[in-house]
Amino acid sequence: MKKFAIAILFISGFFLIGCKSDTVTNPTGGGVGGIGGGGGGTGNVTFTVSAVQGSQQGLISFSFIPSVNVTVTTILVSLPAQNFTFTETNPNPDEVFNPTEGFQITDYQGVEAGQQWTFNVKGKIGTSTGQAYDVTVNYTIQ
């Protein structure tokens, strides 16, 4: 198990993406997608999450589609079963992500079916001067 945690590789960056037809969501937060917004989060925003092929074979990126325009300051990424936690910090916290394109965090190694990931996304609704939100999304790899 520790070997897996060591094997997880992060390559920094947020990238804009287009909507893909293979992005599947599950409103209960299980399966191949997750909707965030419950669990004591603040703000009126939800995220649809999916796992997509990363920049190289064997690497996985996580795609986030917000329900409304948002900025993203940080995402706390965790895989509790492996005792793995990492904070993604957006180098451009004023950039607005929309429900059509969303964004990705890249590239994670060792992602396997059955793993239960948690993402705590923080930012502002609309623009960097909008209402703050703090949303937790639970996602299970299919």
N, C-alpha and C positions, 0 to 999 in steps of 0.2 A: 504494500500500500504506500509506503514512504517513497518507493521507487517511482510510483506514478506521480506523486506530488512534485518530485524533483524533475520529472520529465516534462511537466507543463511549461510551455514556452510562450512568452508574450512578446509580441512585436507591437510597439506603441502605435497608436493612431486611430482616429475616427475617419471613416470614409463614407461618402454619400453612395447610396445604392439605388437602383431602380426596383420597382416592384417586380417580383418574379412569380410566375404561375405555380412554382413548386413550394411557395411559402404557405404552410398549412397551420391553422391555429385551432386551438381547443379551448373553449371558454372556461373550462374547469382548471386550467393551468397544467394539465398533465399531457401525456401523449407527445406529439411533436411540436406543440406550441404552447405558449402561456400568455395569459392576459394579466397584466398587473393593475394595481390600484387598490386592492383590499389590504387587509393586514395592518391597518392603522396608518396607511399612507396619508399624505396631505396633498391638496391640489386636486383639480378635476381633470386628470389625464390618466390614460391607460396605455400600455405598450403591448404589442403583439411581438413575440420573440420566436425566432426560428434559427436552427443551425444550418449553415451553408458551407460548401467547400471553401477552404481557405486559399491563400495565395500559392500554396504548394501541396503536393500529395501528402495526405496524412494530417494536415492542419485543418482545423475547423474555426470558422468565424461565426459570431452570433449577430444576427440581423435584428434590429429593433425598429418597429413601425409605431410611431405615436398616434394617438387618437386625434390630436390637435397639434398645431405648430408649437414647437418647444425649443428651448436651448438646453444644453446638457453641460453641467459643470463636472460631475463625477459619477462613476458607476462603481459600486463595490461589488466585485465578482467573487462568489464563493461556491465551493463544492464541499459542503459540510462533512460528508462521509470520508473525504480525503484530507480533512483539516487544511484545506487550501483557501486562501483569501488574497485578493489582489485589488488594488484601487486603480481604476483607469481614470486619468485626469484629462479632460478635453483641453488641448492646447489653444483652442479658439472658442471660449465659452460664450461669445456673442453670436456664433453661427446658429441660424435657425434651421431646424429639421422639420419637415412637413410629413403629413400622413401618406403622401404619394411616394416619397423617396426614402425617408427614414435614414438610418445610419448603421454602421457595423463596428464591432470591436473585433480585432483580429490578433493574431492567429494562435490558436490553442492546440496543443499536442496531447494525445492520450485521451481524447474525448470518446466515450464508449456508451453504447445503448444501456439504458437503465439508470444512468447517473442522474442525480437530482441537483441541478444548479439553482442558485439564487442570485438575483441581480437587484441591487438597491440603486435606483436611478434618481439623481437630484439635479435640479435646474430650475428654469423659470418657464412659465406658460407664455406663448406668443413671442416675446423678445426678452432680452436680458434685463429689462426693467419691469417685466410682468410679475404675476403672482408666483411665489415659490411653490414647488412641489417636491415631494419625497415619496417615491413609489417603490414597492418591493414586488418583484416578479419571480415566481417559482416556475422552473422549466425542467421537464424530464426529457432526456435524450431517448428517442425512439429507436 
